[in-house]
């Protein structure tokens, strides 16, 4: 029997998938128009905070809308250290906490790696993240499309895709 609540989550998940499938391909060209190349030359503060919205698909376990927050302290032009906290709604109903290293291959292109932990009512997993993001900067604010793969030891991988909005301080 399908309850009203489960129908609502399915509709929300379907809407989030449709939204992301439309928005993510448009993000790169739109960012190039809105955030000119010279904007990346500005000096920015070492702290960066962003909020994330996206979608997580954990094959065999479910999928759902994902919301999160990300903090980075820029140690050097190449390296930033920080943390990520994300919550995947829907059938996953999981909280993921990660300690990450952001490797800035260029000023905009970043590889994110790090260990973490995932908790839900059904499981507790050790997790390792490998992901990429591309930051469009404008006067201390950022928009960054992101794609991550979270490996759950002994249980497969999940894919997290979305967009983050952030600022330097």
Residue, then its C-alpha position, 0 to 999 in steps of 0.5 A: x500500500x502506498x501512503x500519501x507520505x511515500x507518494x510525496x517523497x517519490x514526487x519530490x525525488x522525481x522533481x529533483x531528478x528532473x530539475x537537476x537533469x535540466x539545470x546541470x547541463x546549463x550551469x557551465x555555459x551560464x557560468x561562463x557568461x555570468x562569471x567572466x575569466x578575469x573574476x578568478x584573478x581576484x584575491x579571496x579569503x582563506x575560508x569558504x562556506x557553501x550550501x549544496x543541493x543535489x541528488x544521490x543515487x546509491x545503486x541497490x539501496x535507493x536515491x533521493x534529494x540531497x542537501x548539504x553544507x561544505x566548509x574549506x580552509x585554504x591552506x595553500x593555492x593548491x590545497x584546502x582542508x575542510x568538511x562536508x555534511x550531507x543528508x540524502x532524503x527519500x528512500x536513502x534517509x542517510x546522513x554523511x559526514x566527511x573530512x575532505x582535502x580539496x586539491x585545486x588543480x586550477x583556480x576553478x577546477x577542484x578534486x575533492x577526496x576524503x574519508x567519512x562516515x554514513x549513518x541511516x536507520x538501516x546501516x552505518x558505513x565507512x565512506x571514501x569520497x572522490x569528486x570534482x567541482x568547478x567553481x565560478x567565482x564573482x566578488x567572493x561568491x561561488x557557484x559550483x556544479x559538482x559530481x562525487x562518487x562515495x565508496x561504501x566499503x563492502x556495499x558499493x558506490x553512490x553518485x552525488x551530483x548537484x550545485x553548491x552556492x558559496x562565499x569566501x570570508 
